[in-house]
Amino acid sequence: MSPHLDGVQVERVWSADGMVRVAARTRELRVVCPDCGRESARVHSRYLRRLADVAAGGRPVLITLSVRRLFCDGLGCERRTFAEQVDGLTVRYQRRSPLLQHLVEMAGVLLAGRGGTRLLHILKAPLSRTSVLFQLMRMRLPSVVTPRVLGVDDFALYADVYGTLLVDASTRLPIELWSGRDAEQLAAWLRMHPGVEVVCRDGSLVYRQGINEGAPDAVQVSDRFHLWQGLSKRVSDIAAAHRGCLPEAVPEPEPASSSSADPSEAADSPARRHAKRLFEAVHAVSSTGRSLSAIARELGLNRRTVAKYARAASWQDCVRRTPPRRSTSLDPYLEYLRQRWDEGEHTATVLHEEIVAKGYLGHYQRVKMAIAPLRRGLPIDTPRERPPSPRQVARWITTTPSRRGLHATEGLRRLFEHCPELKRTHDLVRQFEAMLAGCDAAGLSDWLDHLTAANLPTLAGLAKALREDQAAVVQGITTPFNSGVNEGRITDLKLQKRIMAGRAGVPLLRQRVVLMAHLRRRYP
């Protein structure tokens, strides 16, 4: 407790039971009735108030304050008596000082129930988690000021249950949060808060309907990030539909000499000999016209194995092919190992020491395994590049050409030579990128026509959806308004929800998200 509070006289301070105790009483103060505002000096009685205060020296503080109760002599005032209050020390119906109450509320806002309880125990102000949450829910939310630019976005509460968050795009502060994402709720809120001029949203049909009903004069802006995200998703679907063309992005291997033939073809391995014997045995019996089950019983094989060999045209088709090897840190030194082997150095330890001197950081065992084929007269197994995945190709297409690597550029060039559909998709993506970069929607109608005429169902569906929302799409391309603030607040909201282990209901989540945003604005 501050010793300089006006109107309070400290009579005694002592320590007992591990607690600092303070006895004080109010002096003659100018006191007015809380109802009529009339000043009163006629004392009815005194009584003791016990107030908890912030800890002092690591010990909790308890203040026993003697306060007066006075009569109200105002004509027409229904209040007969009232107790005096000390600014900065007492609040009506409160058993904590304003400083300690503020500490409890901030612990609830920042850490919620259990976390706030742990912090308050450290600060020698023990309180249960339910009490911390109760104090948090008692806090008043800031009054809602109708924003000029409103951001609307949804978020997942759990599973398939969603919520809606409203953000003031000018102040970047959350305004309201509720469960569900239906048009009626949004329309009702907009009717209750007239004056919204611009609404930033994604391509949701639900929010579009709610804005049309609640604020028909507001300008709707379809966020450019979501526009690009929707186009990227269609590009990924097209790449997946043309999966058979993707191996063309890999350069053809150089023709191998007789000395560097594929070990799987040149070597007479036990697996190849076993496959050849099974192929000959199955085809010798299958030529008699017997069933696969009878052949399997006679040869002691699984029926599926017999069926595989019976369908194969040659025994080589039944040999398991080795998948392409992934590149390793040893690959840059393979040519040097071949050269040293040809020069007569066949000791793996010496070869490992030589490439370590050149910068190799790997283990000796990898060098030993790499030169093992050379001891059998076979070439070193060099890595073979794998075909790109549909997601990787979609990333290549949507990336600005100036930011692509040489590998992606060459892969796309080879791919476009064999797949005109992907080439057409790439050209359409570049046209839309130019519109976004130049904030110019003059060519949007022609671009949508090209999407429809591209003979790709995925792009035709996108063109139909954008035409239905074309006015908002034009605003998203040409104006600086966007949903970036919404996405940032959604990220913060999800963090707070996970801190509370996902058990927070919507009312508690609303309290924390709104109050924490204003707290950060006050204490950046």
C-alpha positions in Angstrom: 0.0 0.0 0.0 1.3 3.4 -0.8 2.0 5.5 2.3 1.0 8.7 0.5 -2.7 7.9 -0.1 -4.8 10.9 0.7 -7.2 10.5 3.6 -5.7 7.3 5.0 -3.7 7.1 8.3 -1.5 4.0 8.9 -1.6 3.1 12.5 0.4 -0.1 12.7 2.5 -2.4 10.5 3.6 -5.8 11.7 4.4 -9.3 10.4 2.5 -12.4 11.5 1.9 -15.8 10.0 4.3 -15.1 7.1 2.2 -12.1 6.1 2.6 -8.4 6.3 -0.3 -6.8 8.1 -1.3 -3.2 8.0 -3.8 -1.5 10.2 -5.1 1.9 8.9 -8.1 4.2 9.2 -9.6 6.9 7.1 -9.4 10.5 8.2 -12.0 13.2 7.7 -12.7 13.2 3.9 -15.0 15.0 1.7 -17.5 12.3 0.8 -20.5 12.5 -1.6 -23.4 10.2 -2.0 -22.9 7.8 -5.0 -26.6 8.2 -6.0 -27.4 11.9 -5.7 -23.9 13.4 -5.4 -24.7 15.4 -2.3 -21.9 15.9 0.2 -22.4 14.4 3.6 -20.4 14.7 6.9 -22.9 13.0 9.3 -21.3 9.7 10.4 -23.5 6.7 10.9 -20.8 4.2 12.1 -17.4 2.7 11.3 -16.6 -0.8 10.1 -13.5 -2.8 9.1 -12.6 -3.7 5.5 -9.9 -6.4 4.9 -8.1 -5.8 1.6 -5.4 -8.0 0.0 -2.6 -6.0 -1.7 0.4 -6.9 -3.8 3.2 -8.7 -2.0 5.9 -6.8 -0.2 9.4 -8.4 0.2 8.0 -11.8 -1.0 5.2 -11.8 1.6 1.5 -11.3 1.0 0.0 -8.1 2.3 -3.3 -7.8 4.2 -4.7 -4.3 5.0 -7.3 -3.9 7.7 -8.9 -0.5 7.0 -11.4 1.2 9.2 -13.9 3.2 7.1 -16.9 5.4 7.9 -20.5 4.8 6.9 -22.4 8.1 6.5 -26.0 9.3 6.2 -27.3 10.8 3.0 -29.5 13.8 3.8 -30.4 14.6 0.2 -34.1 15.2 -0.4 -35.6 12.6 -2.7 -32.5 10.3 -2.5 -33.6 6.7 -1.8 -30.2 5.8 -0.3 -30.1 6.2 3.5 -26.4 5.4 4.2 -23.3 4.8 2.2 -19.7 3.8 2.8 -16.8 6.1 1.9 -14.3 4.9 -0.7 -10.6 5.7 -0.9 -9.3 6.4 -4.4 -6.5 4.0 -5.3 -7.2 1.7 -2.4 -10.8 0.6 -2.3 -13.5 -0.3 -4.8 -17.1 -1.2 -4.0 -17.7 -4.9 -3.2 -14.0 -5.6 -3.8 -11.7 -7.4 -1.4 -8.5 -6.7 -3.3 -6.7 -3.4 -3.9 -7.0 -2.0 -7.4 -3.3 -2.7 -8.0 -3.8 -6.4 -7.1 -7.0 -6.6 -9.0 -5.3 -5.3 -12.1 -2.5 -7.9 -11.6 -5.1 -10.7 -11.4 -6.9 -9.5 -14.5 -3.7 -9.3 -16.5 -2.7 -12.8 -15.4 -6.1 -14.0 -16.7 -5.8 -12.2 -20.0 -2.2 -13.3 -20.7 -2.2 -16.9 -19.3 -5.9 -17.9 -18.7 -6.8 -20.2 -15.9 -4.0 -22.6 -14.9 -1.2 -20.5 -16.2 -2.5 -17.4 -14.4 -2.9 -19.4 -11.2 0.8 -20.5 -11.3 2.0 -16.9 -11.9 -0.2 -15.6 -9.0 1.2 -18.2 -6.7 4.7 -17.1 -7.6 3.7 -13.5 -6.9 2.3 -14.5 -3.5 -1.3 -13.8 -4.5 -2.7 -17.4 -4.6 -6.0 -17.8 -6.5 -7.7 -20.8 -8.0 -8.0 -21.2 -11.7 -11.8 -20.8 -11.6 -11.4 -17.5 -9.7 -8.9 -16.3 -12.3 -11.3 -17.1 -15.1 -14.2 -15.5 -13.2 -12.2 -12.3 -12.9 -11.3 -12.5 -16.5 -14.9 -12.9 -17.6 -16.0 -10.0 -15.4 -13.8 -7.6 -17.4 -15.6 -5.3 -19.7 -14.8 -5.4 -23.4 -13.9 -2.2 -25.1 -16.9 -0.4 -26.6 -17.4 -1.3 -30.3 -16.7 1.6 -32.7 -18.1 0.9 -36.1 -15.1 0.6 -38.4 -14.9 2.1 -41.9 -13.0 -0.9 -43.2 -14.1 -4.3 -41.8 -12.3 -7.6 -42.1 -14.3 -10.8 -42.0 -12.7 -14.3 -41.8 -13.5 -17.7 -40.4 -11.5 -20.1 -38.3 -11.8 -23.7 -37.1 -12.8 -24.2 -33.5 -12.5 -28.0 -33.7 -13.2 -30.6 -36.3 -15.9 -29.2 -38.7 -17.1 -26.5 -36.3 -16.1 -23.0 -37.4 -16.2 -19.5 -36.0 -16.2 -15.9 -37.4 -13.8 -13.1 -36.4 -14.4 -9.4 -37.2 -11.4 -7.1 -37.4 -11.1 -3.3 -37.7 -8.7 -3.1 -40.7 -7.7 0.5 -39.8 -6.7 -0.1 -36.1 -5.9 -3.8 -36.7 -7.9 -4.7 -33.6 -10.4 -7.6 -33.3 -14.0 -6.4 -32.7 -16.2 -9.4 -32.4 -16.0 -13.2 -32.4 -18.8 -15.8 -32.5 -19.4 -19.4 -33.2 -20.6 -20.4 -36.7 -20.1 -18.8 -40.1 -23.6 -18.3 -41.4 -24.9 -15.2 -43.3 -27.6 -14.4 -40.8 -25.2 -13.6 -38.0 -23.0 -11.4 -40.1 -26.0 -9.6 -41.6 -27.5 -8.9 -38.1 -24.2 -7.5 -36.8 -23.9 -5.2 -39.8 -27.5 -3.9 -39.3 -26.7 -3.2 -35.7 -23.5 -1.3 -36.6 -24.3 0.8 -39.7 -21.6 2.8 -41.3 -19.2 0.1 -42.7 -18.0 1.3 -46.1 -15.5 -1.5 -47.1 -15.6 -5.2 -46.2 -12.5 -7.4 -46.9 -13.3 -11.1 -47.1 -12.3 -14.3 -48.9 -14.3 -15.9 -51.7 -16.9 -17.4 -49.3 -20.4 -17.3 -50.7 -21.8 -17.2 -47.1 -20.1 -14.0 -46.2 -21.0 -12.5 -49.5 -24.7 -13.1 -48.8 -24.4 -11.8 -45.3 -22.8 -8.5 -46.5 -25.3 -8.1 -49.2 -28.2 -8.4 -46.7 -26.6 -6.4 -43.8 -24.7 -3.7 -45.6 -25.8 -3.6 -49.3 -24.0 -0.3 -49.9 -20.6 -1.5 -48.6 -17.9 -2.2 -51.1 -16.8 -5.9 -51.0 -13.2 -6.8 -51.6 -12.1 -10.3 -52.4 -8.7 -10.8 -50.9 -5.9 -11.1 -53.5 -4.1 -13.7 -51.4 -7.1 -16.0 -51.5 -7.5 -15.3 -55.2 -4.0 -16.5 -55.8 -4.4 -19.4 -53.5 -7.5 -20.6 -55.3 -5.7 -20.4 -58.7 -2.7 -22.3 -57.3 -5.0 -25.0 -56.0 -6.4 -25.4 -59.6 -2.9 -25.5 -61.0 -2.0 -28.3 -58.6 -5.1 -30.3 -59.7 -4.2 -29.9 -63.4 -0.6 -31.1 -62.7 -2.1 -34.1 -60.9 -4.4 -34.8 -63.8 -1.4 -34.8 -66.1 0.8 -37.0 -63.9 1.8 -39.1 -66.8 3.6 -36.1 -68.4 5.7 -35.3 -65.4 8.6 -37.8 -66.1 9.3 -35.7 -69.2 10.7 -33.0 -66.9 13.6 -35.2 -66.1 16.5 -35.0 -68.6 17.2 -38.2 -70.5 20.3 -40.1 -69.2 23.4 -40.1 -71.4 23.8 -43.4 -73.4 25.9 -45.7 -71.3 28.9 -47.6 -72.6 29.3 -51.3 -72.4 31.6 -50.9 -69.4 29.1 -48.7 -67.6 25.9 -50.8 -68.1 23.2 -50.9 -65.4 24.3 -53.4 -62.8 20.7 -54.7 -62.6 20.9 -55.7 -66.2 24.5 -56.8 -66.5 25.1 -58.7 -63.2 23.9 -62.3 -62.8 22.5 -61.9 -59.3 20.8 -64.6 -57.3 17.5 -62.7 -57.5 17.6 -62.7 -61.3 18.4 -66.4 -61.4 15.6 -67.1 -59.0 13.1 -65.1 -61.1 14.2 -66.9 -64.3 13.7 -70.3 -62.7 10.2 -69.4 -61.4 9.3 -68.0 -64.8 10.3 -71.2 -66.6 8.6 -73.4 -64.1 5.3 -71.6 -64.1 5.2 -71.3 -67.9 6.1 -75.0 -68.3 3.1 -76.0 -66.2 0.7 -73.3 -67.4 1.0 -74.5 -71.0 -0.9 -77.6 -70.0 -4.0 -75.5 -69.4 -4.3 -76.1 -65.6 -5.7 -73.5 -63.3 -3.6 -71.1 -61.3 -4.6 -72.7 -58.0 -3.5 -76.1 -59.2 -0.2 -74.8 -60.4 0.3 -73.0 -57.1 -0.3 -76.2 -55.1 2.0 -78.2 -57.3 4.9 -75.7 -57.2 4.3 -74.8 -53.6 3.9 -71.1 -54.4 1.4 -68.4 -53.6 -1.4 -68.1 -56.1 -0.6 -64.4 -56.6 3.0 -65.2 -57.4 1.9 -67.8 -59.9 -0.5 -65.2 -61.5 2.3 -62.6 -61.7 4.7 -64.9 -63.5 2.0 -66.4 -65.8 1.0 -62.9 -67.0 4.6 -61.8 -67.6 6.0 -61.9 -71.2 9.6 -62.4 -70.0 11.3 -63.2 -66.8 13.0 -59.8 -66.8 9.5 -58.2 -66.2 9.3 -60.1 -62.9 12.6 -58.7 -61.5 12.2 -56.0 -59.0 13.7 -52.8 -60.4 15.9 -50.8 -58.1 14.4 -47.4 -57.5 16.4 -44.3 -58.4 19.0 -43.6 -55.7 18.8 -40.3 -53.8 21.6 -37.9 -54.1 24.1 -37.8 -51.1 27.0 -35.7 -50.0 29.4 -38.1 -51.7 28.0 -37.5 -55.2 30.4 -34.5 -56.0 33.4 -36.8 -55.4 32.3 -39.9 -57.4 34.1 -38.8 -60.5 37.3 -38.3 -58.5 36.9 -41.8 -57.0 36.5 -43.3 -60.5 39.7 -41.5 -61.6 41.7 -42.7 -58.7 40.5 -46.2 -59.1 41.6 -46.2 -62.7 45.0 -44.9 -61.6 45.4 -48.0 -59.3 44.3 -46.8 -55.9 41.9 -49.4 -54.6 42.1 -48.8 -50.8 38.9 -47.3 -49.4 40.7 -45.8 -46.4 43.2 -43.9 -48.6 40.4 -42.7 -50.9 38.4 -41.5 -47.9 41.3 -39.5 -46.6 41.9 -37.9 -50.0 38.3 -36.7 -50.4 38.2 -35.5 -46.8 41.1 -33.3 -47.7 38.9 -31.9 -50.5 36.0 -31.1 -48.2 34.1 -34.3 -47.8 32.5 -34.6 -44.3 30.9 -38.0 -44.6 31.9 -41.4 -43.1 34.4 -43.8 -44.4 31.8 -46.6 -44.7 29.9 -44.6 -47.4 33.1 -44.5 -49.5 33.7 -48.2 -49.0 30.1 -49.0 -50.2 30.4 -46.6 -53.1 33.6 -48.3 -54.6 32.3 -51.8 -53.9 30.8 -52.2 -57.5 34.2 -51.3 -58.9 35.8 -54.3 -57.3 33.3 -56.5 -59.2 34.0 -54.7 -62.5 30.7 -52.7 -62.3 30.3 -48.9 -62.5 29.7 -46.7 -59.5 25.9 -46.3 -58.9 25.2 -42.7 -59.7 22.0 -41.0 -58.6 19.2 -40.8 -61.0 16.8 -37.9 -60.8 13.2 -38.7 -59.9 10.2 -37.1 -61.8 8.8 -34.1 -60.0 5.5 -34.4 -58.0 2.4 -32.6 -59.1 2.8 -30.2 -56.1 6.3 -29.5 -57.1 5.3 -28.7 -60.7 2.5 -26.5 -59.5 5.0 -24.6 -57.4 7.3 -24.2 -60.4 4.4 -22.8 -62.5 3.1 -20.3 -59.9 6.6 -19.0 -59.0 7.7 -15.8 -60.7 10.1 -16.7 -63.5 12.8 -14.4 -62.2 12.7 -16.3 -58.9 13.0 -19.8 -60.3 16.1 -21.8 -60.1 17.9 -23.2 -63.2 16.7 -26.7 -62.4 13.0 -25.6 -62.3 13.4 -23.5 -65.4 14.9 -26.4 -67.4 12.3 -28.9 -66.0 9.4 -26.7 -67.1 10.9 -26.1 -70.5 11.2 -29.9 -71.1 7.7 -30.4 -69.6 6.0 -27.8 -71.8 7.4 -29.4 -75.0 5.4 -32.6 -74.2 2.4 -31.2 -72.4 0.6 -28.2 -74.1 -2.1 -28.2 -71.3 0.5 -27.3 -68.7 2.0 -24.7 -71.0 -1.4 -23.1 -71.5 -2.0 -23.1 -67.7 1.4 -21.5 -67.2 0.5 -18.7 -69.6 -2.8 -18.0 -67.8 -1.1 -17.9 -64.4 1.4 -15.3 -65.8 -1.4 -13.2 -67.1 -3.1 -13.1 -63.7 0.1 -12.4 -62.0 0.6 -9.4 -64.3 -2.8 -8.1 -63.3 -2.1 -8.4 -59.6 1.4 -6.8 -59.9 0.1 -3.9 -61.9 -3.2 -3.5 -59.9 -5.0 -3.4 -63.3 -8.2 -5.4 -63.8 -8.9 -4.1 -67.3 -8.1 -7.5 -68.8 -10.0 -9.6 -66.2 -13.0 -10.3 -68.4 -10.8 -11.5 -71.3 -8.7 -13.6 -68.9 -11.9 -15.3 -67.6 -12.9 -16.0 -71.2 -9.5 -17.6 -71.7 -9.9 -19.8 -68.6 -13.2 -21.0 -70.0 -11.8 -21.7 -73.5 -8.7 -23.5 -72.1 -10.5 -26.8 -72.3 -9.6 -27.6 -68.7 -12.6 -28.3 -66.5 -10.8 -27.1 -63.3 -10.1 -23.7 -64.8 -13.5 -23.4 -66.2 -15.0 -24.0 -62.8 -12.7 -21.2 -61.4 -13.8 -18.8 -64.1 -17.5 -19.5 -63.3 -16.9 -18.8 -59.6 -14.9 -15.6 -60.3 -17.6 -14.2 -62.7 -20.2 -14.6 -60.0 -18.0 -12.4 -57.7 -16.4 -10.3 -60.4 -17.1 -6.9 -58.7 -15.3 -8.0 -55.5 -12.5 -9.5 -57.5 -11.9 -6.2 -59.3 -11.7 -4.4 -56.0 -9.3 -7.0 -54.7 -7.0 -6.4 -57.7 -7.2 -2.7 -57.9 -7.5 -1.4 -54.3 -5.0 -1.7 -51.4 -7.5 -3.3 -49.1 -6.8 -6.9 -48.2 -7.3 -9.6 -45.5 -3.8 -9.6 -44.2 -4.9 -8.2 -40.9 -7.6 -10.9 -40.6 -5.1 -13.7 -41.2 -2.7 -12.3 -38.6 -5.5 -12.2 -36.0 -6.6 -15.7 -36.9 -3.0 -16.9 -36.3 -3.0 -15.2 -32.9 -6.4 -16.6 -32.1 -5.3 -20.2 -32.8 -2.3 -19.7 -30.6 -4.5 -18.6 -27.7 -6.8 -21.5 -28.3 -4.0 -24.0 -28.2 -2.5 -22.5 -25.1 -5.8 -23.3 -23.4 -5.5 -26.9 -24.8 -8.5 -26.4 -27.1 -10.9 -26.4 -24.2 -11.8 -22.7 -24.4 -15.4 -21.9 -25.2 -16.3 -19.0 -27.5 -17.1 -16.5 -24.7 -13.7 -17.1 -23.0 -11.9 -17.0 -26.3 -13.6 -13.7 -27.2 -12.5 -12.2 -23.9 -8.9 -13.1 -24.3 -8.5 -12.3 -28.0 -10.1 -8.9 -27.7 -8.5 -7.8 -24.4 -5.1 -9.1 -25.3 -5.1 -7.2 -28.6 -5.9 -3.9 -26.7 -3.3 -4.8 -24.0 -0.6 -5.1 -26.7 -1.6 -1.8 -28.1 -1.2 -0.2 -24.6 2.1 -2.0 -23.8 3.8 -2.7 -27.1 
